[in-house]
C-alpha cells in the first residue's frame, strides 16, 4: 500500500507526494508490460506474440514507466481525493 503526503500551496493548490512500495511498482510494471507487449510488433512474430526478452530489448524503459504512470496515477489520485474530501 502506498503512502502519501499533502502540502498546501498558495492560490488554492495542493502538492501530493506518493511513495509506492517496490511490490506495487512490480505489479503495475507487469500490467503495463502486458498491455504494451500486446501492441508490439517484432519481425518474425505475430503482433503481441513475441517472447518477453525480445520485447524488453526493443522497448525503452521510459515507455513502460509512462504506461505505469498512466495506469496507476489516476487510480491513486482518486483514492487520495476520496480520503481527503
CNS distance restraints for C-alpha pairs under 8 A (distance, minus, plus):
assign (resid   1 and name CA) (resid  20 and name CA) 7.01 0.50 0.50
assign (resid   1 and name CA) (resid  21 and name CA) 6.85 0.50 0.50
assign (resid   1 and name CA) (resid  24 and name CA) 7.23 0.50 0.50
assign (resid   2 and name CA) (resid  18 and name CA) 6.78 0.50 0.50
assign (resid   2 and name CA) (resid  19 and name CA) 5.57 0.50 0.50
assign (resid   2 and name CA) (resid  20 and name CA) 4.63 0.50 0.50
assign (resid   2 and name CA) (resid  21 and name CA) 6.28 0.50 0.50
assign (resid   2 and name CA) (resid  24 and name CA) 7.99 0.50 0.50
assign (resid   3 and name CA) (resid  18 and name CA) 5.80 0.50 0.50
assign (resid   3 and name CA) (resid  19 and name CA) 5.26 0.50 0.50
assign (resid   3 and name CA) (resid  20 and name CA) 6.79 0.50 0.50
assign (resid   4 and name CA) (resid  16 and name CA) 6.79 0.50 0.50
assign (resid   4 and name CA) (resid  17 and name CA) 5.36 0.50 0.50
assign (resid   4 and name CA) (resid  18 and name CA) 4.31 0.50 0.50
assign (resid   4 and name CA) (resid  19 and name CA) 6.09 0.50 0.50
assign (resid   5 and name CA) (resid  16 and name CA) 5.75 0.50 0.50
assign (resid   5 and name CA) (resid  17 and name CA) 5.28 0.50 0.50
assign (resid   5 and name CA) (resid  18 and name CA) 6.73 0.50 0.50
assign (resid   6 and name CA) (resid  14 and name CA) 6.61 0.50 0.50
assign (resid   6 and name CA) (resid  15 and name CA) 5.73 0.50 0.50
assign (resid   6 and name CA) (resid  16 and name CA) 4.77 0.50 0.50
assign (resid   6 and name CA) (resid  17 and name CA) 6.63 0.50 0.50
assign (resid   7 and name CA) (resid  14 and name CA) 5.60 0.50 0.50
assign (resid   7 and name CA) (resid  15 and name CA) 5.00 0.50 0.50
assign (resid   7 and name CA) (resid  16 and name CA) 6.49 0.50 0.50
assign (resid   8 and name CA) (resid  12 and name CA) 7.38 0.50 0.50
assign (resid   8 and name CA) (resid  13 and name CA) 6.23 0.50 0.50
assign (resid   8 and name CA) (resid  14 and name CA) 4.59 0.50 0.50
assign (resid   8 and name CA) (resid  15 and name CA) 6.38 0.50 0.50
assign (resid   9 and name CA) (resid  13 and name CA) 5.15 0.50 0.50
assign (resid   9 and name CA) (resid  14 and name CA) 5.43 0.50 0.50
assign (resid   9 and name CA) (resid  15 and name CA) 6.95 0.50 0.50
assign (resid  20 and name CA) (resid  24 and name CA) 6.30 0.50 0.50
assign (resid  20 and name CA) (resid  25 and name CA) 6.55 0.50 0.50
assign (resid  21 and name CA) (resid  25 and name CA) 6.51 0.50 0.50
assign (resid  22 and name CA) (resid  26 and name CA) 6.17 0.50 0.50
assign (resid  23 and name CA) (resid  27 and name CA) 6.28 0.50 0.50
assign (resid  24 and name CA) (resid  28 and name CA) 6.29 0.50 0.50
assign (resid  25 and name CA) (resid  29 and name CA) 5.91 0.50 0.50
assign (resid  26 and name CA) (resid  30 and name CA) 6.16 0.50 0.50
assign (resid  27 and name CA) (resid  31 and name CA) 6.42 0.50 0.50
assign (resid  28 and name CA) (resid  32 and name CA) 6.05 0.50 0.50
assign (resid  28 and name CA) (resid  68 and name CA) 5.73 0.50 0.50
assign (resid  28 and name CA) (resid  71 and name CA) 7.55 0.50 0.50
assign (resid  28 and name CA) (resid  72 and name CA) 6.95 0.50 0.50
assign (resid  29 and name CA) (resid  33 and name CA) 5.91 0.50 0.50
assign (resid  29 and name CA) (resid  64 and name CA) 7.04 0.50 0.50
assign (resid  29 and name CA) (resid  65 and name CA) 7.49 0.50 0.50
assign (resid  29 and name CA) (resid  68 and name CA) 6.12 0.50 0.50
assign (resid  30 and name CA) (resid  34 and name CA) 6.05 0.50 0.50
assign (resid  31 and name CA) (resid  35 and name CA) 6.28 0.50 0.50
assign (resid  31 and name CA) (resid  68 and name CA) 7.90 0.50 0.50
assign (resid  32 and name CA) (resid  36 and name CA) 6.15 0.50 0.50
assign (resid  32 and name CA) (resid  64 and name CA) 6.10 0.50 0.50
assign (resid  32 and name CA) (resid  65 and name CA) 7.98 0.50 0.50
assign (resid  32 and name CA) (resid  67 and name CA) 5.55 0.50 0.50
assign (resid  32 and name CA) (resid  68 and name CA) 5.61 0.50 0.50
assign (resid  32 and name CA) (resid  71 and name CA) 7.51 0.50 0.50
assign (resid  33 and name CA) (resid  37 and name CA) 5.80 0.50 0.50
assign (resid  33 and name CA) (resid  64 and name CA) 6.25 0.50 0.50
assign (resid  34 and name CA) (resid  38 and name CA) 6.24 0.50 0.50
assign (resid  35 and name CA) (resid  39 and name CA) 7.01 0.50 0.50
assign (resid  36 and name CA) (resid  40 and name CA) 6.30 0.50 0.50
assign (resid  36 and name CA) (resid  64 and name CA) 7.47 0.50 0.50
assign (resid  37 and name CA) (resid  48 and name CA) 5.36 0.50 0.50
assign (resid  37 and name CA) (resid  49 and name CA) 7.94 0.50 0.50
assign (resid  37 and name CA) (resid  52 and name CA) 7.96 0.50 0.50
assign (resid  37 and name CA) (resid  55 and name CA) 6.69 0.50 0.50
assign (resid  38 and name CA) (resid  47 and name CA) 6.73 0.50 0.50
assign (resid  38 and name CA) (resid  48 and name CA) 3.87 0.50 0.50
assign (resid  38 and name CA) (resid  49 and name CA) 7.28 0.50 0.50
assign (resid  39 and name CA) (resid  47 and name CA) 6.41 0.50 0.50
assign (resid  39 and name CA) (resid  48 and name CA) 5.58 0.50 0.50
assign (resid  40 and name CA) (resid  47 and name CA) 5.98 0.50 0.50
assign (resid  40 and name CA) (resid  48 and name CA) 5.51 0.50 0.50
assign (resid  40 and name CA) (resid  55 and name CA) 7.40 0.50 0.50
assign (resid  41 and name CA) (resid  45 and name CA) 7.26 0.50 0.50
assign (resid  41 and name CA) (resid  46 and name CA) 6.98 0.50 0.50
assign (resid  41 and name CA) (resid  47 and name CA) 4.76 0.50 0.50
assign (resid  41 and name CA) (resid  48 and name CA) 6.41 0.50 0.50
assign (resid  41 and name CA) (resid  50 and name CA) 7.79 0.50 0.50
assign (resid  42 and name CA) (resid  46 and name CA) 7.49 0.50 0.50
assign (resid  42 and name CA) (resid  47 and name CA) 7.06 0.50 0.50
assign (resid  42 and name CA) (resid  50 and name CA) 6.59 0.50 0.50
assign (resid  42 and name CA) (resid  55 and name CA) 7.59 0.50 0.50
assign (resid  45 and name CA) (resid  49 and name CA) 6.02 0.50 0.50
assign (resid  45 and name CA) (resid  50 and name CA) 5.48 0.50 0.50
assign (resid  46 and name CA) (resid  50 and name CA) 6.98 0.50 0.50
assign (resid  50 and name CA) (resid  54 and name CA) 6.69 0.50 0.50
assign (resid  50 and name CA) (resid  55 and name CA) 6.64 0.50 0.50
assign (resid  51 and name CA) (resid  55 and name CA) 6.50 0.50 0.50
assign (resid  52 and name CA) (resid  56 and name CA) 6.11 0.50 0.50
assign (resid  53 and name CA) (resid  57 and name CA) 6.29 0.50 0.50
assign (resid  54 and name CA) (resid  58 and name CA) 6.41 0.50 0.50
assign (resid  55 and name CA) (resid  59 and name CA) 6.11 0.50 0.50
assign (resid  56 and name CA) (resid  60 and name CA) 7.59 0.50 0.50
assign (resid  59 and name CA) (resid  63 and name CA) 6.89 0.50 0.50
assign (resid  59 and name CA) (resid  64 and name CA) 7.78 0.50 0.50
assign (resid  60 and name CA) (resid  64 and name CA) 7.18 0.50 0.50
assign (resid  61 and name CA) (resid  65 and name CA) 6.19 0.50 0.50
assign (resid  62 and name CA) (resid  66 and name CA) 5.99 0.50 0.50
assign (resid  63 and name CA) (resid  67 and name CA) 6.39 0.50 0.50
assign (resid  64 and name CA) (resid  68 and name CA) 6.23 0.50 0.50
assign (resid  65 and name CA) (resid  69 and name CA) 6.27 0.50 0.50
assign (resid  66 and name CA) (resid  70 and name CA) 6.22 0.50 0.50
assign (resid  67 and name CA) (resid  71 and name CA) 6.08 0.50 0.50
assign (resid  68 and name CA) (resid  72 and name CA) 5.83 0.50 0.50
assign (resid  68 and name CA) (resid  73 and name CA) 7.90 0.50 0.50
assign (resid  69 and name CA) (resid  73 and name CA) 5.28 0.50 0.50
assign (resid  70 and name CA) (resid  74 and name CA) 7.00 0.50 0.50
assign (resid  71 and name CA) (resid  75 and name CA) 7.29 0.50 0.50
assign (resid  72 and name CA) (resid  76 and name CA) 6.16 0.50 0.50
assign (resid  73 and name CA) (resid  77 and name CA) 5.86 0.50 0.50
assign (resid  74 and name CA) (resid  78 and name CA) 6.07 0.50 0.50
assign (resid  75 and name CA) (resid  79 and name CA) 6.38 0.50 0.50
assign (resid  76 and name CA) (resid  80 and name CA) 6.23 0.50 0.50
assign (resid  77 and name CA) (resid  81 and name CA) 6.20 0.50 0.50
assign (resid  78 and name CA) (resid  82 and name CA) 6.26 0.50 0.50
assign (resid  79 and name CA) (resid  83 and name CA) 6.29 0.50 0.50
assign (resid  80 and name CA) (resid  84 and name CA) 6.23 0.50 0.50
assign (resid  81 and name CA) (resid  85 and name CA) 5.93 0.50 0.50
